[in-house]
């Protein structure tokens, strides 16, 4: 049954996602706000499709913050990578340079207003990240980073990537850690399963803390739902 559900979901959601992504560059020509609204609609389509076809619901614990903050979230599946775009109201998501350099798609992401992080950490790349981060802060947008760097299997708790501490220092914003439990219903491979994706929004952590302290507090908080 789970395989049938997953097949139906894939045909519906990814079938619609292809034209949505292809039309995105055209929408982007009309400005950032139409593009952000387009992306939010795509995120809402994911949530609806997951409920109807897969029996996956979303549960939120804690409170989303008003105004600009840095959300640092656990990343177990594709679900939250898309869903949190709509949930947080078009955040400036931190993206690896490899993705931002994809032809056409990369232009759209920059038009949307992402923050590009470069593992090479060259002086030029760091200046670009600072510029994009400050632009997001001045717009009053929240910033979203998955500080463990990539999707993580359930039960694994790797250390935070170096870019998190740098972004925290540059932005000077409170950090809201977000524990996410999604991998049990949305595995990286194979059929998806009915169940609940849980987000737990922690209390804001103030800016200006030493690197070791902020990393330790965020790491503990985003992994609080691990089995």
MARVEXKE-366814 format. One line per 8 residues: number of its first residue (from 0); their letters; for each residue z, y, x of C-alpha. Coordinates in Angstrom, 3 decimals, decimal comma, always signed. Each point is the difference from the previous one (the first is absolute). Example, Ala and Ser with C-alpha at 12.3 -4.5 7.8 and 13.67 -1.06 7.14 Angstrom:
<atoms>
0	as	+7,800/-4,500/+12,300 ~ -0,660/+3,440/+1,370
</atoms>
This chain:
<atoms>
0	xxxxxxxx	+0,000/+0,000/+0,000 ~ +0,838/+2,438/+2,813 ~ -3,412/-0,601/+1,542 ~ -1,719/+0,699/-3,320 ~ +2,021/+3,182/-0,413 ~ -0,829/+1,090/+3,535 ~ -3,704/-0,679/-0,467 ~ -0,099/+1,996/-3,237
8	xxxxxxxx	+1,884/+2,866/+1,632 ~ -2,300/+0,018/+3,027 ~ -3,152/+0,045/-2,114 ~ +1,308/+2,853/-2,120 ~ +1,859/+2,193/+2,485 ~ -2,163/-0,400/+3,083 ~ -3,113/+0,064/-2,152 ~ +1,002/+3,459/-1,239
16	xxxxxxxx	+1,295/+1,059/+3,415 ~ -3,461/-0,260/+1,579 ~ -1,552/+2,771/-2,156 ~ +3,228/+2,007/+0,160 ~ -0,119/+0,022/+3,810 ~ -3,737/+0,663/+0,074 ~ +0,369/+3,011/-2,304 ~ +2,969/+1,399/+1,955
24	xxxxxxxx	-2,168/+1,921/+2,525 ~ -1,739/+1,754/-2,896 ~ +3,334/+0,891/-1,585 ~ +1,203/+1,264/+3,385 ~ -2,788/+2,589/+0,039 ~ +1,786/+1,773/-2,849 ~ +3,206/+0,443/+2,008 ~ +3,279/-1,661/+0,848
32	xxxxxxxx	+1,635/+0,191/-3,402 ~ -2,774/-1,890/-1,848 ~ -0,003/-2,606/+2,781 ~ +3,765/-0,426/-0,203 ~ -0,195/-0,391/-3,775 ~ -2,738/-2,613/+0,489 ~ +2,200/-1,940/+2,440 ~ +2,974/+0,201/-2,359
40	xxxxxxxx	-2,132/-1,472/-2,774 ~ -0,981/-2,849/+2,317 ~ +3,677/-0,633/+0,747 ~ +0,822/-0,035/-3,715 ~ -2,808/-2,481/-0,566 ~ +1,656/-2,326/+2,513 ~ +3,330/+0,137/-1,827 ~ -1,612/-0,618/-3,380
48	xxxxxxxx	-2,156/-2,836/+1,311 ~ +2,963/-1,644/+1,739 ~ +2,035/+0,061/-3,218 ~ -2,764/-1,274/-2,272 ~ -1,627/-2,638/+2,203 ~ +2,771/-1,042/+2,382 ~ +3,192/+0,617/-1,946 ~ +1,321/+2,233/+2,805
56	xxxxxxxx	+2,325/+2,789/-1,067 ~ +1,426/+2,886/+2,031 ~ +3,708/+0,849/+0,167 ~ +1,358/+3,191/+1,553 ~ +3,593/+0,413/+1,115 ~ +1,365/+3,272/+1,322 ~ -1,512/+3,446/-0,417 ~ -3,222/+1,509/+1,246
64	xxxxxxxx	+0,598/+3,298/+1,760 ~ -1,262/+3,399/-1,096 ~ -1,919/+1,993/+2,561 ~ -1,297/-1,055/+3,400 ~ +1,747/-2,940/+1,662 ~ -1,052/-2,759/+2,373 ~ -0,081/-3,347/-1,811 ~ +0,376/-2,944/+2,378
72	xxxxxxxx	-0,850/-3,219/-1,820 ~ -0,037/-3,713/+0,609 ~ -3,508/-1,478/-0,144 ~ -0,408/-3,599/-1,170 ~ -3,266/+0,116/-1,948 ~ -3,050/+1,995/-1,004 ~ +1,720/+0,752/-3,310 ~ +2,335/+2,749/+1,235
80	xxxxxxxx	-2,609/+1,467/+2,342 ~ -2,054/+0,981/-3,063 ~ +2,687/+0,230/-2,671 ~ +2,159/+2,495/+1,895 ~ -2,903/+2,447/+0,107 ~ +0,370/+0,520/-3,722 ~ +3,753/-0,502/-0,121 ~ +0,725/+2,748/+2,545
88	xxxxxxxx	-2,598/+2,442/-1,273 ~ -2,736/+0,039/+2,660 ~ +2,132/-0,193/+3,142 ~ -1,386/+0,716/+3,454 ~ -0,143/-3,594/+1,172 ~ +0,163/-0,807/+3,690 ~ -3,126/-1,919/+0,947 ~ -1,153/-1,745/+3,160
96	xxxxxxxx	-2,868/+1,753/+1,747 ~ -2,126/-3,157/-0,235 ~ -0,087/+0,388/-3,794 ~ -0,561/+3,748/+0,082 ~ -3,022/-0,505/+2,261 ~ -1,897/-2,207/-2,455 ~ -3,228/+1,842/-0,930 ~ +0,116/+1,803/-3,373
104	xxxxxxxx	+3,312/-1,656/-0,945 ~ +1,725/+1,757/+2,881 ~ -1,420/+3,347/-1,094 ~ +1,368/-0,603/-3,493 ~ +3,472/-0,800/+1,308 ~ +0,074/+3,205/+2,039 ~ -1,241/+1,937/-2,997 ~ +2,820/-1,554/-2,005
112	xxxxxxxx	+2,501/+1,160/+2,622 ~ +1,387/-2,907/+1,999 ~ +1,867/+0,113/+3,308 ~ -1,845/-1,901/+2,716 ~ +2,099/-1,741/+2,603 ~ -1,498/-1,218/+3,270 ~ +1,604/-2,846/+1,911 ~ -1,493/+1,407/+3,218
120	xxxxxxxx	+2,214/+3,074/-0,497 ~ -2,306/+2,327/+1,952 ~ +0,801/+3,716/+0,082 ~ -2,943/+0,746/-2,296 ~ +1,076/-2,663/-2,483 ~ +3,576/+1,267/-0,053 ~ -1,158/+3,558/-0,653 ~ -2,124/-1,248/-2,864
128	xxxxxxxx	+2,911/-1,917/-1,512 ~ +2,229/+3,067/+0,283 ~ -2,596/+2,162/-1,717 ~ -0,508/-2,446/-2,867 ~ +3,748/-0,567/-0,431 ~ +0,750/+3,711/-0,150 ~ -2,849/+0,552/-2,479 ~ +1,503/-2,613/-2,310
136	xxxxxxxx	+3,432/+1,602/+0,285 ~ -1,377/+3,453/-0,765 ~ -1,740/-1,381/-3,092 ~ +3,337/-1,352/-1,169 ~ -1,343/-3,571/-0,054 ~ +2,137/-3,033/+0,754 ~ -0,985/-2,035/+3,052 ~ -0,162/-3,810/-0,083
144	xxxxxxxx	+0,243/-2,249/+3,033 ~ +0,404/-3,750/+0,344 ~ +2,084/+0,203/+3,185 ~ -0,289/-3,672/+0,966 ~ -3,675/+0,693/+0,510 ~ -1,719/-2,650/-2,107 ~ +0,529/-2,544/-2,756 ~ +2,947/-2,219/+0,796
152	xxxxxxxx	+0,587/-3,535/-1,356 ~ +3,063/-0,444/-2,192 ~ +3,107/-0,444/+2,107 ~ -1,331/+1,681/+3,149 ~ +1,544/+3,237/+1,249 ~ -1,943/+1,289/+3,013 ~ +1,112/+3,173/+1,818 ~ -1,366/+3,349/-1,125
160	xxxxxxxx	-3,116/+1,306/+1,700 ~ +0,369/+2,947/+2,381 ~ -1,956/+2,373/-2,233 ~ +2,741/+0,103/-2,629 ~ +2,516/+1,828/+2,190 ~ -2,651/+2,479/+1,121 ~ -1,015/+0,783/-3,573 ~ +3,643/+0,357/-1,051
168	xxxxxxxx	+0,536/+2,548/+2,761 ~ -3,208/+1,929/-0,726 ~ +0,567/+0,282/-3,743 ~ +3,687/+0,862/+0,030 ~ +0,310/-1,478/-3,493 ~ +2,562/-2,324/-1,585 ~ -0,959/-3,677/+0,093 ~ +0,169/-2,124/-3,130
176	xxxxxxxx	-0,029/-3,691/+0,974 ~ -1,693/-2,300/-2,497 ~ +0,789/-3,699/-0,056 ~ -2,892/-1,945/-1,503 ~ -0,094/-3,588/-1,199 ~ -3,561/-0,988/-0,863 ~ -1,136/-2,787/+2,317 ~ +1,562/-2,719/-2,151
184	xxxxxxxx	-2,444/+0,784/-2,852 ~ -2,862/+1,456/+2,034 ~ -0,464/-2,169/+3,111 ~ -2,542/+1,011/+2,596 ~ -2,006/-3,158/-0,669 ~ -0,279/-2,305/-2,970 ~ +0,833/+0,430/-3,656 ~ +2,256/+2,742/-1,287
192	xxxxxxxx	+2,973/-0,807/-2,226 ~ +1,622/+1,580/-3,075 ~ +3,171/+1,901/+0,789 ~ +1,426/+3,384/+0,893 ~ -0,838/+2,374/+2,835 ~ +3,156/+1,935/+0,805 ~ +0,327/+3,410/+1,630 ~ +3,446/+1,197/+1,025
200	xxxxxxxx	+0,056/+3,690/+0,921 ~ +2,937/+0,731/+2,267 ~ +1,978/+3,192/+0,425 ~ -1,746/+2,692/+2,077 ~ +0,852/-0,043/+3,715 ~ +0,162/+3,513/+1,498 ~ -2,390/+1,234/+2,687 ~ +1,008/+0,624/+3,590
208	xxxxxxxx	+1,694/-3,317/+0,815 ~ -0,420/-1,685/+3,394 ~ -2,849/-2,489/+0,161 ~ +2,200/-3,065/+0,358 ~ +2,077/+0,947/-3,031 ~ -2,859/+0,831/-2,369 ~ -1,903/-3,133/+0,960 ~ +3,054/-2,203/-0,491
216	xxxxxxxx	+0,838/+1,496/-3,396 ~ -3,557/-0,184/-1,302 ~ -0,541/-3,522/+1,312 ~ +3,145/-1,252/-1,710 ~ -0,796/+1,749/-3,281 ~ -3,611/-1,132/-0,400 ~ +1,001/-3,586/+0,740 ~ +2,918/-0,096/-2,433
224	xxx	-1,926/-2,249/-2,430 ~ -0,924/-2,616/+2,555 ~ +1,198/-3,560/-0,777
</atoms>
